[in-house]
């Protein structure tokens, strides 16, 4: 509650008293141009992650007995899932990169 007994905060000098006036003021302000999109290829990033999951899968197979004795045999299934999802993700990123590269350049002038 404000000092004058109303539930609304007092309007500061220069601010709009109603939301409609504030909207009209913002609507009249000039729009800034949208920034150019980053030219970053995602396929190598997804492929690197898939490679790391593949290394983890190989390591789980090398230490299968130790992991089984410690109750962590599920690590191999986790690594296999990472490889499978990584392959799907790498394929999706390859398609997205191809589409992104084939789009015409946006000329800001």
Buried (B, 14 or more C-beta within 10 A) or exposed (E): EEEEEEEEEEEEEEEBEEEEEEEEEEEEEEEEEEEEEEEEEBBEEBBEBBEBBBEBBEBBEEBEEEBEEEEEEEBBEEBBEBBEBBBEBBEEBBEBBEEBEEEEEEEEE
